[in-house]
């Protein structure tokens, strides 16, 4: 079947609107394309992203699967499908997709490079933040754990995961996440501040003081570190309560 000039133009315009994040206009044009010609893998991928952005994971899954039927080596569609499977609780299917991507040419497309890993990690983080905004901290933690497993060197994601652990009262897990952030980026001030708070909450004031002093070495103007250190000093100079 030959592709009409109208369809070709709709594809071009749909891609342009999609690139500008003008999803309403893009969707109208891309659906018009499918009504006449269902052979563009990237049209399905774009529609999948649009559906996913609106929380319509069932439709997103359909489009990403169709994109891979049309082009089994379409790595971006595979990544998007894996994330969507996770969103729908189809964890085994998501793992299968990840395995195929990592397998390289014998599996699905090129091997999982740092850019692809980062993209998936940030997608997990975005879903995690949506859970956190809805007050579902434990669900958010699962998404951030997936993100940090993919990219443990992303210190900002480790810090966000640590904060969620603190929110649910899991201080040892928070400590581990802050330490992971610092293992990747020793001078990352938010991680040292948070680690100090966690250590203080765990009763280790000496270690907390060490972290906050290290923050001041890195950022002499850190008002938070100064405040915490003054708090420690006051707590040490206050006389103990007298027994009645």
C-alpha positions in Angstrom: 0.0 0.0 0.0 1.4 3.4 -1.0 1.4 6.1 1.6 -0.5 9.2 0.5 1.0 12.7 0.6 -1.6 13.6 3.1 -0.5 10.9 5.5 3.2 11.8 5.1 2.4 15.4 5.9 0.3 14.4 8.9 3.3 12.3 10.2 5.7 15.3 9.8 3.3 17.7 11.5 2.5 15.2 14.3 6.1 14.7 15.0 6.7 18.5 15.2 3.8 19.0 17.7 5.0 16.0 19.7 8.6 17.4 19.9 7.1 20.6 21.2 5.1 18.7 23.8 1.8 19.9 22.1 0.2 16.5 22.8 -3.4 17.4 21.9 -2.5 18.6 18.4 0.0 15.7 17.9 -2.5 13.1 19.0 -5.2 14.3 16.5 -2.8 14.1 13.6 -1.2 10.8 14.6 -4.6 9.1 15.0 -5.5 10.4 11.6 -2.4 8.7 10.3 -3.3 5.4 11.9 -6.8 5.6 10.4 -5.2 5.4 7.0 -1.9 3.7 7.5 -0.9 1.5 10.5 2.8 0.9 9.6 4.7 3.7 11.4 6.3 2.3 14.6 7.2 5.8 15.8 3.6 7.0 15.5 2.6 4.2 17.9 5.5 5.1 20.2 4.5 8.7 20.3 0.9 7.9 21.0 2.0 5.5 23.7 4.0 8.3 25.4 1.0 10.6 25.1 -1.4 8.0 26.7 1.2 7.3 29.4 1.5 11.0 30.3 -2.3 11.0 30.9 -2.2 7.9 33.1 -3.9 5.7 30.4 -1.5 2.8 30.8 -3.7 0.2 29.0 -3.7 2.3 25.8 0.0 3.1 26.2 0.8 -0.6 26.5 -1.1 -1.3 23.3 0.8 1.3 21.3 4.2 0.4 22.6 3.5 -3.3 21.8 2.4 -2.4 18.3 5.5 -0.3 17.8 7.6 -3.3 18.6 5.6 -5.5 16.3 6.4 -3.1 13.5 10.0 -2.7 14.5 11.4 -5.3 16.9 14.7 -3.3 17.3 13.0 -0.1 18.4 14.8 0.3 21.7 13.0 3.5 22.8 9.6 1.8 22.4 11.0 -1.2 24.4 12.1 1.0 27.2 8.7 2.7 27.3 6.9 -0.6 27.2 9.0 -1.9 30.1 8.2 1.1 32.2 4.5 0.8 31.4 4.5 -2.9 32.3 5.9 -1.9 35.7 3.2 0.7 36.1 0.6 -2.0 35.5 2.2 -4.4 37.9 3.4 -6.7 35.1 6.9 -7.0 36.6 7.8 -10.3 34.9 7.1 -8.9 31.5 9.1 -5.8 32.3 12.0 -7.9 33.3 11.8 -9.8 30.0 12.0 -6.6 28.1 15.0 -5.4 30.1 16.7 -8.7 29.5 16.1 -8.4 25.7 17.5 -4.9 25.6 20.6 -5.9 27.6 21.1 -8.9 25.4 22.0 -6.6 22.5 21.5 -7.5 18.8 20.5 -11.1 19.6 17.8 -9.7 21.9 16.4 -6.3 21.1 18.4 -3.4 19.7 21.7 -2.2 21.0 22.9 -3.0 24.6 21.5 -0.8 27.4 23.8 2.2 27.4 24.1 4.8 30.1 21.7 7.1 28.3 19.0 4.4 28.2 19.6 3.5 31.9 19.3 7.1 32.9 16.1 7.5 31.0 14.5 4.5 32.6 15.8 5.6 36.1 14.3 9.0 35.6 11.0 7.5 34.5 10.9 5.4 37.7 11.6 8.5 39.7 8.8 10.5 38.0 6.3 7.7 38.8 7.7 7.6 42.4 7.2 11.3 42.8 3.6 10.9 41.6 3.1 8.3 44.3 4.7 10.5 46.9 2.5 13.4 45.9 -0.5 11.2 46.4 0.7 10.3 49.9 1.8 6.8 49.0 5.3 6.8 50.4 5.9 3.1 50.3 4.9 2.8 46.7 7.1 5.8 45.9 10.0 4.0 47.7 9.6 1.0 45.4 9.9 3.2 42.3 12.9 5.1 43.6 14.6 1.8 44.5 14.1 0.6 40.9 15.6 3.9 39.7 18.7 3.7 42.0 19.3 0.1 41.1 19.6 1.2 37.5 21.7 4.2 38.2 23.2 4.0 41.7 25.5 6.9 40.8 22.5 9.4 40.6 23.1 11.0 44.0 19.9 13.1 43.7 17.8 10.1 43.4 19.5 8.4 46.3 18.8 11.5 48.5 15.2 11.5 47.5 15.0 7.8 48.3 16.6 8.4 51.7 14.1 11.1 52.5 11.2 8.8 51.8 12.8 6.1 54.0 13.0 8.7 56.8 9.4 9.6 56.1 8.2 6.1 56.9 10.6 5.8 59.9 13.2 3.4 58.3 16.3 5.2 59.5 18.8 2.4 58.7 17.6 2.4 55.1 17.8 6.2 54.9 21.4 6.1 56.2 22.3 3.5 53.6 20.8 5.6 50.8 22.6 8.8 51.9 25.9 6.8 52.1 25.3 5.5 48.6 24.8 9.1 47.4 28.1 10.1 49.0 29.9 7.1 47.6 29.0 8.4 44.1 29.6 12.1 44.9 31.5 12.8 48.1 31.0 16.5 48.0 27.2 16.4 47.6 26.0 18.7 50.3 22.3 17.6 50.4 23.4 14.0 51.1 25.7 15.1 54.0 23.0 17.3 55.5 20.5 14.5 55.4 22.9 11.9 56.6 23.7 14.1 59.6 20.0 14.5 60.4 19.5 10.7 60.2 22.5 10.0 62.4 21.2 12.5 64.9 17.8 10.8 64.9 19.5 7.5 65.5 21.3 9.0 68.6 24.8 9.2 67.1 25.4 13.0 67.7 29.1 12.7 67.3 28.8 11.3 63.7 26.0 13.8 63.0 28.3 16.7 64.1 31.1 15.3 61.8 28.8 15.4 58.8 27.6 18.9 59.4 31.1 20.2 59.9 32.1 18.6 56.7 29.2 20.4 55.0 30.7 23.7 56.2 34.0 22.7 54.7 32.2 22.3 51.4 29.9 25.3 51.8 30.9 27.8 54.4 27.6 29.6 54.0 25.3 26.7 54.7 22.7 28.1 57.1 21.3 24.6 57.7 24.6 23.2 58.9 25.2 26.2 61.1 21.7 25.9 62.6 22.2 22.2 63.3 25.6 22.7 64.9 24.2 25.5 67.1 21.4 23.2 68.2 24.0 20.5 69.1 26.0 23.0 71.1 23.0 24.2 73.0 21.9 20.7 73.8 25.4 20.0 75.3 25.5 23.2 77.5 22.0 22.9 78.9 22.0 21.5 82.5 20.3 18.1 82.9 16.8 18.2 84.5 16.8 18.1 88.3 15.1 15.3 90.0 12.2 16.4 92.2 
